[in-house]
């Protein structure tokens, strides 16, 4: 799984707490590469929107007595 998001402070989006705007959580291990275009729409193919991949970031938590190992992949995009 990977998370598609707009990074706070980019593409006209800003959050006071510096939180990213999540567009989608994709249940796939096929991680897009920088420079690829992602296209989202609904079942009727209306209101399709394209995004350009600008950054791929992987985040890991170390396993400790208080937390399990964690892994997240963020795919940061801007409007294409």
C-alpha positions in Angstrom: 0.0 0.0 0.0 1.1 3.6 -0.6 -0.3 7.0 0.2 -0.7 9.7 -2.5 -0.6 13.2 -1.0 0.1 16.8 -1.6 2.9 18.1 0.7 2.0 21.0 2.8 3.5 24.2 1.4 3.4 22.9 -2.2 1.0 23.2 -5.2 -1.0 26.0 -3.4 -1.8 23.8 -0.4 -0.8 24.9 3.1 -1.8 23.4 6.5 -1.0 25.4 9.7 0.1 22.1 11.4 2.2 21.1 8.4 0.0 18.1 7.6 -0.1 16.7 4.1 -3.4 16.5 2.1 -4.0 12.8 1.5 -5.6 12.2 -1.9 -5.8 8.4 -1.8 -4.5 5.3 -0.1 -3.7 2.8 -2.9 -3.7 -0.9 -2.0 -0.8 -1.8 -4.3 2.9 -2.5 -4.0 3.5 -1.0 -7.5 5.0 2.3 -6.3 5.0 5.0 -9.0 8.3 6.7 -9.9 9.2 10.4 -9.9 8.0 11.9 -13.2 5.0 9.6 -13.7 1.4 10.8 -14.1 -1.3 9.4 -11.8 -4.9 9.8 -12.9 -7.9 9.6 -10.6 -11.6 9.6 -11.5 -14.9 8.0 -10.6 -16.7 5.0 -12.0 -18.3 7.0 -14.8 -15.0 8.4 -15.9 -16.1 12.0 -15.1 -14.0 14.6 -13.3 -10.7 12.8 -14.0 -7.7 14.6 -12.5 -4.0 14.1 -13.2 -1.2 14.4 -10.8 2.6 14.5 -11.4 4.8 12.5 -9.0 7.4 14.7 -7.5 8.8 12.8 -4.6 8.6 9.3 -3.1 9.3 9.0 0.7 9.5 5.9 2.8 9.0 6.1 6.5 10.0 3.4 9.0 9.5 2.9 12.8 12.0 0.8 14.7 10.5 -2.0 16.7 10.7 -1.4 20.4 9.0 -2.6 23.5 6.3 0.0 23.1 5.8 -0.1 19.3 5.8 -2.6 16.4 7.9 -2.1 13.3 6.0 0.2 10.9 6.5 1.1 7.2 4.7 3.7 5.1 5.3 4.9 1.6 4.3 8.4 0.6 4.0 9.5 -3.0 4.0 13.3 -3.2 2.3 14.8 -6.2 1.3 18.2 -7.7 -1.4 19.0 -10.2 -0.3 17.9 -13.7 
